[in-house]
Amino acid sequence: MPPEDRVVPRFAAEPPHDLLPYGRWAEHLSAQFLGACLDVDTEGEELGEPGDIDWYPDRTWHGRTFVPATVRTANGFELYGYVSFLAAAEDREPSDFHAHADFTADVAEANPDWVIDLCDEVVGSWSGEDGNVAAMTLVWGRPLRDGGAVVTAELARLTVDQCLLTEGRFTLLAPDDYRGDTLEVAVYDRRGNQLARESLYAEDDEE
């Protein structure tokens, strides 16, 4: 095999291990996430009360598990973020919980041109060759077209992560913004046919 042109982390995060949160576990995570929502800088906006939380598949990286979430509010905004914790080991319970949240008015219903509804947050970094640094980025969302089975994260068309859809939702954790390359997210059906593709920087590309 010839040498790799791009030496970057591929499939750095563990695949999802659990079902989407439910029961007491969902209640515990909800308390963590809604607590972070209370600390969001609303920039003067009246967000309204949050509704039911949508959870996304878990991903574990460097021993820490991330469970992303989104929730619509009474005034049409979306709160998004994640709860992270140190993964349980042997008989020990998960610990060191941390939650992060933000909000947006830019929702899928107002953007009929979207093919994937995406959220993303940088959760770490990876130092590569010649001082280049990749932003290790948590990406979660849902395709807005039917028929998808698996979602990939691609850096310069190199697949660096993938996730099976669970109840129409996915979570990726992949290097972004490395050597001038940025992430794209693609949705494929069970036969490997591409159904949709979005850049994390779609608005910047349009500009």
C-alpha positions as CSV (number, residue, x, y, z in Angstrom):
1,M,0.0,0.0,0.0
2,P,1.3,3.5,-0.8
3,P,1.9,6.0,2.0
4,E,-1.1,8.0,3.2
5,D,-1.3,11.6,2.0
6,R,-3.4,12.7,5.0
7,V,-2.4,11.3,8.4
8,V,-5.5,12.0,10.5
9,P,-7.5,10.1,13.2
10,R,-10.0,7.8,11.5
11,F,-12.8,6.2,13.5
12,A,-11.2,7.6,16.7
13,A,-14.4,7.4,18.7
14,E,-16.0,4.1,19.8
15,P,-19.2,3.2,18.1
16,P,-22.5,3.7,20.0
17,H,-22.8,1.2,22.9
18,D,-26.3,1.8,24.2
19,L,-29.8,2.5,23.0
20,L,-31.0,6.1,23.0
21,P,-31.6,7.2,26.6
22,Y,-34.9,6.2,28.2
23,G,-36.3,5.8,31.7
24,R,-34.3,6.9,34.7
25,W,-31.2,7.3,32.7
26,A,-32.9,9.8,30.4
27,E,-34.3,11.6,33.4
28,H,-30.8,12.0,34.8
29,L,-29.3,13.2,31.5
30,S,-32.2,15.5,31.0
31,A,-31.6,17.2,34.4
32,Q,-27.9,17.7,33.4
33,F,-28.8,19.1,29.9
34,L,-31.7,21.4,31.0
35,G,-29.4,22.7,33.8
36,A,-26.9,23.8,31.1
37,C,-29.8,25.3,29.0
38,L,-30.6,27.6,31.9
39,D,-27.0,29.0,31.6
40,V,-27.3,29.7,27.9
41,D,-26.7,33.4,26.9
42,T,-30.0,34.1,25.1
43,E,-28.8,37.4,23.7
44,G,-32.0,39.0,24.8
45,E,-34.2,36.5,23.1
46,E,-37.2,34.9,24.9
47,L,-36.6,31.3,24.1
48,G,-39.7,29.9,25.8
49,E,-40.1,26.6,27.7
50,P,-38.3,23.6,26.3
51,G,-40.3,20.6,25.1
52,D,-39.3,17.0,24.9
53,I,-35.6,16.3,24.4
54,D,-34.4,14.3,21.4
55,W,-31.4,12.2,22.2
56,Y,-28.8,11.0,19.7
57,P,-26.4,8.0,19.7
58,D,-23.6,8.0,22.3
59,R,-20.0,8.2,21.2
60,T,-17.0,7.6,23.5
61,W,-13.6,9.2,22.9
62,H,-10.6,9.2,25.2
63,G,-12.7,7.5,27.9
64,R,-15.4,10.1,27.9
65,T,-18.9,9.4,26.5
66,F,-20.8,12.2,24.7
67,V,-24.6,12.0,24.4
68,P,-25.9,14.8,22.1
69,A,-29.4,16.4,22.5
70,T,-31.7,18.9,20.8
71,V,-35.0,20.3,22.1
72,R,-37.4,22.8,20.6
73,T,-38.8,25.6,22.7
74,A,-42.3,27.1,23.0
75,N,-41.1,30.2,20.9
76,G,-39.7,28.2,18.0
77,F,-36.0,28.2,18.9
78,E,-33.9,25.1,19.3
79,L,-31.6,24.3,22.2
80,Y,-28.8,21.9,21.3
81,G,-25.8,20.5,23.0
82,Y,-24.6,17.4,24.8
83,V,-24.0,15.6,28.1
84,S,-20.7,14.0,28.7
85,F,-19.3,11.8,31.4
86,L,-16.5,9.4,32.3
87,A,-17.6,6.0,31.0
88,A,-18.4,3.3,33.5
89,A,-15.6,0.8,34.2
90,E,-16.3,-2.6,35.6
91,D,-18.8,-2.1,38.5
92,R,-18.4,1.7,38.7
93,E,-21.1,4.1,37.7
94,P,-20.6,6.9,35.1
95,S,-19.1,9.9,36.8
96,D,-17.8,13.5,36.2
97,F,-20.9,14.7,34.3
98,H,-20.6,17.8,32.2
99,A,-23.3,19.4,30.0
100,H,-23.0,22.1,27.3
101,A,-25.9,23.9,25.6
102,D,-26.5,26.7,23.1
103,F,-29.4,27.8,21.0
104,T,-30.3,28.7,17.5
105,A,-33.3,30.2,15.6
106,D,-32.1,28.5,12.4
107,V,-34.3,25.4,12.3
108,A,-35.0,22.9,9.5
109,E,-38.5,24.1,8.8
110,A,-37.2,27.5,7.8
111,N,-34.6,26.0,5.5
112,P,-36.3,23.8,2.8
113,D,-33.0,23.5,1.0
114,W,-31.4,21.6,3.8
115,V,-30.9,17.9,3.2
116,I,-29.4,17.1,6.7
117,D,-30.2,18.9,9.9
118,L,-26.8,19.2,11.6
119,C,-25.4,20.4,15.0
120,D,-21.7,20.4,15.8
121,E,-19.4,21.3,18.7
122,V,-15.6,21.1,19.0
123,V,-14.7,18.8,22.0
124,G,-11.0,18.5,21.6
125,S,-8.0,18.7,19.3
126,W,-5.4,16.5,17.6
127,S,-1.9,17.7,16.7
128,G,-0.6,16.4,13.4
129,E,2.3,17.0,11.1
130,D,4.1,20.3,10.7
131,G,2.2,21.9,13.5
132,N,-1.2,21.4,12.0
133,V,-4.0,20.8,14.4
134,A,-7.4,19.2,13.8
135,A,-10.5,20.2,15.7
136,M,-12.0,17.0,17.0
137,T,-15.7,17.7,16.4
138,L,-18.9,16.1,17.7
139,V,-21.5,16.2,14.9
140,W,-25.1,15.1,15.3
141,G,-28.4,15.4,13.6
142,R,-30.9,13.7,11.3
143,P,-31.3,13.3,7.5
144,L,-34.2,15.2,6.0
145,R,-34.7,12.6,3.3
146,D,-36.0,9.1,3.8
147,G,-34.1,5.9,3.0
148,G,-30.8,6.5,4.8
149,A,-29.0,3.7,6.7
150,V,-25.6,5.1,7.5
151,V,-24.0,8.5,7.8
152,T,-20.3,9.3,7.3
153,A,-18.0,12.2,8.1
154,E,-15.6,12.9,5.3
155,L,-12.4,15.1,5.3
156,A,-11.2,15.8,1.7
157,R,-13.4,12.8,0.7
158,L,-11.5,10.5,3.1
159,T,-14.0,8.8,5.4
160,V,-13.0,9.5,9.0
161,D,-16.0,8.3,10.9
162,Q,-19.4,6.7,10.3
163,C,-22.6,5.9,12.3
164,L,-25.6,3.8,11.6
165,L,-28.9,5.7,11.9
166,T,-30.8,5.0,15.1
167,E,-34.4,6.2,15.0
168,G,-33.4,8.4,12.2
169,R,-30.5,10.0,14.2
170,F,-26.7,9.9,14.1
171,T,-23.7,11.1,16.0
172,L,-20.2,11.4,14.6
173,L,-16.9,12.4,16.2
174,A,-14.2,13.3,13.7
175,P,-11.3,15.7,12.8
176,D,-12.3,18.9,11.2
177,D,-10.5,22.0,9.9
178,Y,-7.2,20.3,9.2
179,R,-4.7,21.4,6.6
180,G,-7.3,23.6,5.0
181,D,-9.8,20.7,4.7
182,T,-13.2,20.8,6.4
183,L,-15.8,18.1,7.2
184,E,-18.7,17.0,5.0
185,V,-21.4,14.8,6.2
186,A,-23.0,12.3,3.8
187,V,-26.0,9.9,4.1
188,Y,-26.0,6.6,2.3
189,D,-28.7,3.9,1.8
190,R,-28.2,0.2,2.5
191,R,-26.7,-0.3,-0.9
192,G,-24.2,2.4,-0.5
193,N,-25.9,5.0,-2.7
194,Q,-25.4,8.6,-1.6
195,L,-28.7,10.2,-0.7
196,A,-27.5,13.5,0.8
197,R,-24.4,15.6,1.5
198,E,-23.9,18.7,3.6
199,S,-20.8,20.7,4.6
200,L,-20.4,21.9,8.2
201,Y,-19.6,25.2,6.5
202,A,-22.5,25.5,4.0
203,E,-23.2,29.1,4.9
204,D,-19.6,30.1,4.5
205,D,-19.4,28.3,1.2
206,E,-22.4,30.3,-0.1
207,E,-20.8,33.5,0.9
